[in-house]
């Protein structure tokens, strides 16, 4: 089989499809709707569930929550003194970091004032999650102490939208709630953590005695020591929590600690729903395929005389199979291309309807990985459709 033969098959198949415009359009639109739905939802599943976050070794990242056995509440923040005690006593963690999210009024030279989300972080935050800045650095230990220098790390999103991605912004000042902060770094997008989708980061600047132990105002993220199992780390934190309860009964009575993987915290609740939706739209695609298959089979019976004539004139079954495969490739290719366009349009609507707390929404899009998946689906559809008329041709009576 030469390139000329393939070109001739495609040209002949296209001519045949153009002779049946209504049927061809119906099959292309049916396939496009199915492929478009699968592509759109797969792009969400890919961004939320499949793509790894931009942290170094994210599988070792965990959240350390407190819970109250008296009230029954779970996934609670820790107090600053409890956080420092955890840092001092825990051995199952390579590092631990504290963070808290606040709303701030932001003003900068040449930019309109705005209300943005700032995350106050301990100096160990960026080293713990292993997120390298695009430019500059994160807060230093001396900047994280009470009374330390006021510095800020901008998100890439804020840097591009308000500062036109100007690298000279480093060293400039930005006013947060009427206090001047020096911009020392730019962090890449995609660094979402639970309750911490930040526009910028500033030092926490809270020492062990800065706040009362009864005030639970910081979330704790940790990186497990290499070789440490999360279950073992969880047992260790439970022992530490029990010790703190004995030492500080007034503030820590009934308070325990739990360790949960960051991935489970971020997407554990939404994973089943997304997979069910993906299964549902895959079923829609299968229904579309069945409908197109029925149309092709009906068309095949109508073309039985044509097939019999071709075989009588010497056309071999492989030659007919190539012709039918060419028709299927054209149909599936047109349906796939239109489906991707529908997916791009449908994603805008899908993102508007998505829950506000769905993580990594800014990464959702028809990227090369999603296009590769759509192409694979299109080729699979083409092979299946090409096989049906070929099998029908084998059973065609030549007499």
Secondary structure as GFF3:
##gff-version 3
##sequence-region A 1 399
A	DSSP	alpha_helix	3	18	.	.	.	ID=ss1
A	DSSP	alpha_helix	21	45	.	.	.	ID=ss2
A	DSSP	pi_helix	46	50	.	.	.	ID=ss3
A	DSSP	three_ten_helix	58	60	.	.	.	ID=ss4
A	DSSP	beta_strand	61	68	.	.	.	ID=ss5
A	DSSP	beta_strand	78	79	.	.	.	ID=ss6
A	DSSP	alpha_helix	80	89	.	.	.	ID=ss7
A	DSSP	beta_strand	93	108	.	.	.	ID=ss8
A	DSSP	beta_strand	111	121	.	.	.	ID=ss9
A	DSSP	alpha_helix	125	129	.	.	.	ID=ss10
A	DSSP	beta_strand	135	136	.	.	.	ID=ss11
A	DSSP	three_ten_helix	141	144	.	.	.	ID=ss12
A	DSSP	beta_strand	151	155	.	.	.	ID=ss13
A	DSSP	alpha_helix	156	163	.	.	.	ID=ss14
A	DSSP	three_ten_helix	167	169	.	.	.	ID=ss15
A	DSSP	beta_strand	173	176	.	.	.	ID=ss16
A	DSSP	beta_strand	179	187	.	.	.	ID=ss17
A	DSSP	beta_strand	200	203	.	.	.	ID=ss18
A	DSSP	beta_strand	216	224	.	.	.	ID=ss19
A	DSSP	alpha_helix	230	247	.	.	.	ID=ss20
A	DSSP	alpha_helix	249	252	.	.	.	ID=ss21
A	DSSP	beta_strand	255	261	.	.	.	ID=ss22
A	DSSP	alpha_helix	262	302	.	.	.	ID=ss23
A	DSSP	alpha_helix	304	312	.	.	.	ID=ss24
A	DSSP	alpha_helix	317	353	.	.	.	ID=ss25
A	DSSP	three_ten_helix	361	363	.	.	.	ID=ss26
A	DSSP	alpha_helix	368	394	.	.	.	ID=ss27
###
